[in-house]
Every structure is written in C-alpha cells, then in structure tokens.
Amino acid sequence: MSTDDERREPDDLEPGAATDGGPAESLAAAGDAASGDAASDDTRDALLDIESKPLAERAPGYQSLADRLRAELEQSDPSRGSS
C-alpha cells in the first residue's frame, strides 16, 4: 500500500474494490456469486467462525476449511469413479 492509499477514506475506494464488510457481507456476496447455490450450513458456519477471529489468526482456519472442501470435492468427483 502506498502512502497515498493510507490517507484515503473508505468512501474513496473505486467501485467494486474489495472491502472488509464483515462475515455477513462476505457470505451474502458468496451466495450471490454462486447463482443460487448457497454454501452448506457447515461451510457457512465455519466461515462465520473464522471471520469472527482477529485477522492474524484466520489463516489456519481458512487452510483447514480449504482442506476439508478439497477432500469433499475429491470424494464427489464422478471422474474419480472406482476402476
């Protein structure tokens, strides 16, 4: 971040720029982006739990969630059928 960015007010951000609107806004945006395919309740709860923590403590939670979702995806992938 440049020194110019440090002096900018949040309202000065470009339209569409990422903001930290909190868990509710993040999840709402994720639901909108999924075209009606909302995240599972477990995933939503995990994200709310992670995002309620201080920023410096979130990485392990995100990694754990990513690992869990990857494992679920691999198990549900029809191209990985038994052979």
C-alpha positions as CSV (number, residue, x, y, z in Angstrom):
1,M,0.0,0.0,0.0
2,S,1.4,3.4,-0.9
3,T,1.3,6.4,1.4
4,D,-1.5,7.9,-0.8
5,D,-3.6,4.8,-0.1
6,E,-3.1,5.2,3.6
7,R,-4.7,8.7,3.6
8,R,-7.7,7.6,1.6
9,E,-11.0,7.3,3.2
10,P,-13.0,4.1,2.7
11,D,-15.5,6.0,0.6
12,D,-12.7,6.9,-1.8
13,L,-12.3,3.3,-2.9
14,E,-13.0,2.6,-6.5
15,P,-16.4,1.0,-7.2
16,G,-16.1,-2.8,-6.9
17,A,-12.9,-2.6,-4.8
18,A,-12.6,-5.2,-2.1
19,T,-13.7,-4.0,1.4
20,D,-13.8,-5.8,4.7
21,G,-17.6,-5.7,5.1
22,G,-17.5,-8.5,7.6
23,P,-18.7,-12.1,7.5
24,A,-22.4,-11.3,6.7
25,E,-21.5,-9.2,3.7
26,S,-18.8,-11.8,2.5
27,L,-21.3,-14.6,2.8
28,A,-24.0,-12.7,1.0
29,A,-21.6,-11.9,-1.8
30,A,-20.6,-15.6,-2.0
31,G,-24.2,-16.7,-2.2
32,D,-24.9,-14.2,-5.0
33,A,-21.8,-15.3,-6.9
34,A,-22.9,-18.9,-6.6
35,S,-26.1,-18.3,-8.7
36,G,-28.4,-19.7,-6.1
37,D,-26.1,-22.5,-5.0
38,A,-25.7,-21.4,-1.4
39,A,-22.8,-22.7,0.7
40,S,-23.7,-25.6,3.0
41,D,-24.7,-24.7,6.5
42,D,-21.5,-26.3,7.8
43,T,-19.4,-24.2,5.4
44,R,-21.2,-21.0,6.3
45,D,-20.8,-21.7,10.0
46,A,-17.1,-22.4,9.5
47,L,-16.6,-19.1,7.6
48,L,-18.5,-17.1,10.3
49,D,-16.3,-18.7,13.0
50,I,-13.1,-18.0,11.0
51,E,-14.1,-14.4,10.2
52,S,-15.0,-13.7,13.8
53,K,-11.4,-14.1,14.8
54,P,-8.7,-11.4,14.5
55,L,-7.2,-11.2,11.0
56,A,-3.8,-12.6,12.2
57,E,-5.5,-15.8,13.5
58,R,-7.6,-16.6,10.4
59,A,-5.1,-18.4,8.2
60,P,-5.2,-21.8,10.0
61,G,-9.0,-21.8,9.9
62,Y,-9.1,-21.0,6.2
63,Q,-6.5,-23.7,5.4
64,S,-8.5,-26.3,7.4
65,L,-11.7,-25.3,5.6
66,A,-9.9,-25.5,2.2
67,D,-8.5,-28.9,3.0
68,R,-12.0,-30.2,4.1
69,L,-13.7,-28.8,1.0
70,R,-11.0,-30.2,-1.3
71,A,-11.5,-33.7,0.3
72,E,-15.3,-33.4,-0.1
73,L,-14.8,-32.4,-3.8
74,E,-12.5,-35.2,-4.5
75,Q,-14.9,-37.7,-3.0
76,S,-17.8,-36.3,-5.0
77,D,-15.9,-36.1,-8.3
78,P,-17.6,-38.5,-10.8
79,S,-14.4,-38.7,-12.9
80,R,-12.7,-40.4,-9.9
81,G,-15.0,-43.4,-10.1
82,S,-13.8,-46.8,-8.9
83,S,-11.7,-48.5,-11.6
